[in-house]
Amino acid sequence: MKRVLSIALSILMIFALCSVAFAAGTPDKLSFNEDGTFKILQINDTQDIDRMNKKTAAFLKAGIAQEQPDLIVVPGDMLSDMFIGATPKRIKKALTALGTIFNDAKVPFAVTFGNHDHDLEEKVSTKEMMDVFKQFEYCVTQAGTTENDPGTYSVPVYSSKDSSKMALNVYLMDTNNKNGTVTGYSGVYPEQVEWYKQKSDELKAANGGEVVPSLLFQHVPVKEIYQFVDRVTYKEAENACFNIDDRKWYSLNESSGLIGDDNVMGEAPCSEPLSHTTGQYEAWLEKGDIIGAFFAHDHVNNFMGRTEEGIILGYNGGTGFRAYGRGDHRSMRVFNLNENDIENYETHSIYYSDVVGGSFSYYVSDFMTPAIFGNIFRAFLKMFFVI
């Protein structure tokens, strides 16, 4: 009997030790590394189904292994807009496949939602979608603004020198879905803007009255992204892009505050409505904590610039291969931060062709890109109209 009890106690001790080891690895509090560095990897528009695209999976795994980020952020469109036969079970399986890649890599990750995720809300609510991710050990998603808005929250990153001091904050904002029109997107709602203001004040108070420098990630860009493009006529720019929202042509303005030499615009920015003000950008100016806001949504746009008011706005182009994109230049965006000089962070893109290898100018899904449709439209205009 004693031997049986001894064996039982031994088994219990093993389980207890395993539980302690598992808990120790849980990323419940993010902080800068001992050398003062912190790396974020932005991944977006994977737009997949329950059978993950092999190229997308290879890119994700290779990119994460190469960069070894401290945090992965996913600002939406994890689910395909062409998810034929989607059921709650298949949708959850698709999200699980994505979360598994991050969790297997043992990298903390945080997600929010894009318009195509919202397209499937009638089958699976965003709360249920978020619950799929929360089952993973390395998911660091915080409580959302409300139960109906689980995709709007913030993740603090603490100093390596003082574990009670926030050195960086990461906002994730859910930009909702279309606003009832054919082309427009809602952007954030007024209550989300108010939540941001209160959270900014709350973080400042908790940080001894000091503003906490913050990076913000969301799917649909604010309309201030248009500070980096010019309205043109078709004749004025060979690479002009047509905006179906206001029916105007636009091209990237190289002298408008763009940062870096790898700026590409393949489609007119599909932002919150140009005729409507959400108040989000104005709130950033008021609180003064946003050192950069980065977007997804426009798969063939990958540019970055500093606005006239001093805030850096930028894109990461699409990451996935089941949606349109830039051929072998599907991308992820890397952010290298140092807690001694947070505002002067470095950011750059990594591309499928460099990370995985293999060069091609387009992929089957890329025939759906606005860039290709734009070229066809221009050819049509040339044939039938004087422009």
C-alpha positions in Angstrom: 0.0 0.0 0.0 2.8 2.4 0.9 4.5 1.6 -2.4 1.3 2.4 -4.3 1.0 5.7 -2.3 4.6 6.5 -3.1 4.1 5.9 -6.8 1.0 8.0 -6.7 2.7 10.9 -4.9 5.6 10.7 -7.4 3.2 11.0 -10.3 1.5 14.0 -8.6 4.9 15.7 -8.1 5.8 15.2 -11.8 2.5 16.8 -12.8 3.0 19.6 -10.4 6.5 20.3 -11.7 5.3 20.2 -15.3 2.5 22.6 -14.3 5.1 25.0 -12.8 7.3 24.7 -15.8 4.4 25.4 -18.1 3.3 28.5 -16.1 6.8 29.9 -16.1 6.8 30.0 -19.9 3.5 31.8 -20.1 4.1 35.4 -21.5 1.8 37.1 -19.0 4.0 40.2 -18.8 6.0 41.5 -21.8 9.2 43.4 -21.2 12.2 44.6 -23.1 15.2 42.3 -23.3 18.2 42.7 -21.0 20.0 44.6 -23.8 17.1 47.1 -24.0 15.8 45.8 -27.3 12.3 44.6 -28.3 11.2 43.4 -31.8 7.7 43.3 -33.2 6.6 41.5 -36.3 3.5 42.6 -38.2 1.6 40.0 -40.1 -1.7 40.7 -41.9 -4.2 39.7 -44.6 -3.3 36.0 -44.4 -7.0 35.6 -45.5 -7.1 31.8 -45.4 -9.5 28.9 -45.0 -9.3 25.7 -42.9 -6.7 24.3 -45.3 -3.9 26.9 -44.9 -2.1 27.8 -48.2 1.3 26.1 -48.2 3.2 29.2 -49.4 1.6 31.3 -46.6 2.5 28.7 -44.0 6.1 28.4 -45.3 6.4 32.2 -45.2 5.0 32.6 -41.7 7.3 29.9 -40.3 10.4 31.0 -42.1 9.8 34.7 -41.3 9.3 34.1 -37.6 12.3 31.8 -37.4 14.5 34.4 -39.1 13.4 37.4 -37.1 12.8 35.8 -33.7 10.4 38.6 -32.7 9.4 39.3 -29.1 5.8 40.0 -30.2 3.7 39.2 -33.3 0.8 41.6 -34.1 -1.9 40.6 -36.6 -4.2 43.5 -37.6 -6.9 41.5 -39.2 -8.2 39.7 -42.2 -7.2 36.3 -41.0 -10.2 34.7 -42.8 -10.7 34.5 -46.6 -13.2 36.6 -48.4 -13.7 33.5 -50.6 -14.3 31.0 -47.8 -16.8 28.9 -49.8 -18.8 26.6 -47.6 -17.7 28.2 -44.4 -19.1 26.7 -41.2 -18.4 27.6 -37.6 -16.3 24.5 -37.3 -14.2 25.3 -40.4 -13.8 28.9 -39.4 -12.5 28.0 -36.0 -10.2 25.4 -37.6 -8.7 28.1 -39.9 -8.1 30.4 -36.9 -6.6 27.6 -34.9 -4.1 26.8 -37.7 -2.8 30.4 -37.6 -2.6 30.5 -33.8 -0.8 27.1 -33.8 2.0 28.5 -36.0 2.6 31.4 -33.5 2.3 29.2 -30.5 4.6 26.5 -31.8 7.2 29.2 -32.4 6.8 30.2 -28.7 6.3 33.8 -29.6 3.7 36.0 -27.8 1.0 37.2 -30.3 -1.9 39.6 -30.3 -4.7 39.8 -33.0 -7.5 42.1 -34.0 -10.0 41.9 -36.8 -10.4 43.1 -40.4 -13.4 43.5 -42.6 -13.3 40.0 -44.0 -13.3 38.5 -40.4 -16.4 40.6 -39.8 -18.0 39.2 -43.0 -18.2 35.9 -41.2 -19.7 37.2 -37.9 -23.1 35.7 -38.6 -21.5 32.3 -38.4 -18.9 33.0 -35.6 -18.9 36.1 -33.5 -15.6 38.1 -33.0 -15.8 37.1 -29.4 -15.9 33.4 -30.4 -13.0 34.1 -32.8 -11.0 35.7 -30.1 -11.7 32.8 -27.8 -10.1 30.5 -30.3 -6.8 32.4 -29.9 -7.1 32.7 -26.2 -6.8 29.0 -25.8 -3.1 29.3 -26.8 -0.4 29.8 -24.2 1.3 32.5 -26.1 -1.7 34.7 -26.9 -1.4 38.0 -25.0 -4.7 39.5 -26.0 -6.1 41.6 -23.3 -9.8 42.2 -22.5 -11.5 44.3 -25.2 -13.4 47.5 -24.7 -16.6 45.5 -24.3 -17.8 41.9 -24.9 -19.0 43.0 -28.3 -15.6 44.6 -29.1 -12.9 42.1 -28.1 -10.5 43.4 -30.8 -9.8 46.8 -29.3 -7.3 46.7 -26.4 -3.7 47.5 -25.5 -0.7 45.4 -24.5 1.9 47.0 -22.3 5.6 46.3 -22.6 7.7 47.0 -19.5 11.2 48.3 -19.0 14.1 45.9 -18.6 15.5 48.1 -15.9 12.3 48.7 -13.9 9.6 46.0 -14.1 6.9 48.4 -12.8 7.5 51.0 -15.6 5.9 50.8 -19.0 8.4 51.5 -21.6 6.0 50.9 -24.6 2.3 50.3 -25.2 0.8 48.5 -28.2 -2.7 49.4 -29.2 -4.8 47.1 -31.4 -8.0 48.6 -32.8 -10.9 46.9 -34.5 -11.9 49.0 -37.5 -15.1 47.1 -38.0 -16.6 46.5 -41.5 -18.2 48.4 -44.4 -20.3 51.4 -43.5 -23.3 50.4 -45.6 -22.0 51.7 -48.9 -20.4 49.7 -51.7 -16.9 51.1 -51.2 -16.6 52.7 -47.8 -15.3 51.3 -44.5 -16.5 52.5 -41.1 -13.1 52.8 -39.4 -13.4 53.0 -35.6 -16.6 54.0 -33.8 -16.9 57.0 -31.5 -17.0 54.8 -28.4 -13.7 53.3 -29.4 -12.1 56.7 -29.7 -13.4 57.6 -26.2 -11.9 54.3 -25.0 -8.6 55.1 -26.5 -8.5 58.6 -24.8 -9.4 57.0 -21.4 -6.8 54.3 -21.8 -4.1 56.7 -22.8 -4.9 58.8 -19.6 -5.0 55.6 -17.5 -1.6 54.4 -18.8 -0.1 57.9 -18.2 -1.4 57.9 -14.6 -0.1 54.4 -14.0 3.3 55.4 -15.4 3.9 58.2 -12.9 2.4 60.9 -15.0 4.6 60.2 -18.0 3.0 59.6 -21.5 3.6 56.0 -22.5 5.0 55.9 -26.1 2.7 53.7 -28.2 2.5 51.9 -31.5 -0.9 51.3 -32.9 -2.0 48.6 -35.3 -5.4 48.4 -37.1 -6.7 47.0 -40.3 -8.2 50.0 -42.2 -6.1 53.1 -42.4 -7.1 56.6 -41.2 -7.8 59.0 -44.1 -4.7 61.0 -43.1 -2.7 58.4 -45.1 -3.7 60.6 -48.0 -1.1 63.1 -46.9 1.4 61.0 -48.8 -0.4 60.9 -52.1 -1.4 63.5 -54.7 -4.7 63.8 -56.6 -3.7 63.7 -60.2 -5.2 63.4 -63.7 -4.6 60.2 -65.6 -2.2 62.0 -67.9 0.0 63.3 -65.0 1.2 60.0 -63.6 1.8 56.7 -65.4 1.4 54.8 -62.1 -1.7 56.6 -60.9 -4.3 54.6 -59.0 -8.1 55.1 -59.2 -10.0 55.5 -56.0 -13.5 54.0 -56.5 -14.7 55.8 -53.4 -14.3 59.4 -54.7 -13.6 58.5 -58.4 -10.3 60.3 -58.5 -6.8 59.4 -59.5 -3.9 59.3 -57.1 -0.2 58.8 -57.1 2.5 58.5 -54.4 4.1 61.9 -53.7 7.8 61.2 -53.2 8.4 64.6 -51.5 5.5 64.4 -49.0 7.3 63.1 -45.9 7.8 59.5 -47.0 10.4 57.6 -45.0 12.8 55.2 -46.6 13.4 54.1 -50.2 11.1 51.1 -50.4 7.8 52.8 -50.7 5.2 51.3 -53.1 1.6 52.2 -53.8 -0.2 49.7 -56.0 -3.8 50.8 -55.2 -5.4 54.0 -53.9 -5.6 53.8 -50.1 -8.9 52.3 -49.0 -9.3 54.2 -45.8 -12.1 55.3 -43.5 -14.5 57.4 -45.6 -12.8 60.6 -47.0 -16.0 62.5 -46.4 -16.3 61.4 -42.7 -14.3 62.1 -39.7 -14.0 59.4 -37.0 -12.0 61.7 -34.7 -9.3 59.0 -34.3 -6.4 60.9 -35.7 -7.4 64.0 -33.8 -7.5 62.0 -30.6 -3.9 60.8 -31.3 -2.8 64.4 -31.6 -4.6 65.4 -28.4 -3.0 62.6 -26.3 0.4 62.7 -27.9 1.3 59.1 -27.2 1.2 57.6 -30.7 4.7 57.2 -32.2 3.4 55.2 -35.1 0.2 53.8 -36.6 0.4 50.9 -39.0 -2.2 49.4 -41.2 -3.1 46.5 -43.4 -6.1 46.1 -45.9 -4.4 47.4 -49.1 -2.4 44.4 -50.1 -0.2 46.1 -52.7 0.6 49.2 -50.6 3.7 49.2 -48.6 4.8 52.7 -47.8 5.5 54.8 -44.7 5.8 58.5 -43.9 5.6 61.2 -41.3 2.5 63.4 -41.4 2.6 67.2 -41.1 1.6 66.8 -37.5 4.6 64.5 -36.8 2.9 61.0 -36.6 4.4 58.1 -38.6 1.8 56.3 -40.6 2.6 53.2 -42.6 1.5 49.9 -44.2 2.5 46.3 -44.3 1.4 44.8 -47.6 -0.5 41.5 -47.6 1.2 38.4 -46.2 -1.0 35.6 -47.5 -1.2 33.8 -50.8 -4.9 33.0 -50.9 -5.7 36.7 -51.5 -4.2 39.1 -54.1 -0.8 40.6 -53.4 2.6 41.6 -54.9 3.8 38.3 -56.2 6.9 37.2 -54.4 6.9 40.5 -52.5 4.3 39.5 -50.1 5.6 40.9 -46.8 5.8 41.2 -43.1 7.0 44.3 -41.3 9.7 44.3 -38.6 10.0 46.9 -35.8 13.2 47.1 -33.9 12.9 49.2 -30.7 15.3 50.3 -28.0 13.9 51.4 -24.7 16.6 54.1 -24.4 15.3 55.8 -27.6 11.8 54.4 -28.2 10.6 57.1 -30.7 13.5 56.5 -33.1 12.6 52.9 -33.8 13.7 51.2 -37.0 11.2 49.4 -39.3 11.5 47.5 -42.6 9.8 44.9 -44.6 10.8 41.3 -45.3 9.6 39.6 -48.4 8.7 36.0 -49.4 11.4 36.0 -52.1 14.1 36.8 -49.6 12.9 34.7 -46.7 11.7 31.5 -48.4 13.2 31.9 -51.8 11.7 31.5 -55.2 10.9 34.4 -57.5 7.7 35.0 -59.5 6.1 38.2 -60.7 2.5 37.2 -59.9 0.5 34.5 -58.4 -2.9 33.1 -59.4 -4.8 35.2 -56.9 -3.0 38.4 -57.9 -5.2 38.7 -61.0 -7.7 40.1 -58.5 -5.5 42.9 -57.5 -6.7 46.5 -58.0 -3.4 47.2 -59.6 -4.1 44.8 -62.5 -7.7 46.0 -62.8 -6.3 49.6 -62.9 -4.0 48.8 -65.8 -6.9 47.2 -67.7 -9.0 50.3 -67.0 -6.3 52.6 -68.2 -6.0 50.6 -71.4 -9.7 50.9 -71.9 -9.6 54.6 -71.4 -6.7 54.9 -73.9 -8.7 52.9 -76.5 -12.0 54.7 -76.3 -11.4 58.1 -74.7 -9.1 61.1 -75.1 -7.3 61.4 -71.7 
